[in-house]
Every structure is written in structure tokens, then in C-alpha cells.
């Protein structure tokens, strides 16, 4: 239908233009989704966490270091983040290998 408006018959150029348009649209949607899932209060990125939890922890630490050094952030309310006790940490690390084997 739209191809007929430009070339008045079936043309291969329409397929190429359509595929390029779909590629650009899909890239835009993926980038918008990735930017939307990052936490704005702590900088946590779940996609990075799935690939490398230590890298995700480093990104969160870097986020808070930047926030601590930012003079405009002094006026904001402090973050009330949960802390993990040593007993809970041992419990989680003990369960970690069993969790990985169940998912694989």
C-alpha cells in the first residue's frame, strides 16, 4: 500500500527501506528499555547483575561515590538502603552453588 504511493508498483527498495526502519525502531526500543530498568536511587542494573554480580556491585558503589562527591546531592534525602548481616551473608553464599545448579 505505502509502496504504491512512492513507486506505483512493487519495488525491492521498499523492502530495504522497511527493514532499515524496523531495525532503527527496534534499536530505539531496546535502548529505552535498558535505560528504564536501571534504578535511579542506587544505580543498580539487573542486566549487568545477571552477567556479573561483582561488576553490578562496582557500578552501585561508583554511583554512591559520585553522589557523595556531588554538592547538589547534599540537599537530597539520604538513601535508606537495607544492610545484610553476616549471618544472612553466610546463608546466601552457602545456597549460591545449589541455586546455580538448579537453574542450569
Secondary structure, DSSP 8 states (H G I E B T S, - for coil): -HHHHHHSS--HHHHHHHHHHHHHHHHHHHHHHHHHHS-TTT---HHHHHH-HHHHHHHHHHHHHHHHH-GGGGGS---------HHHHHHHHHHHHHHHHHH-
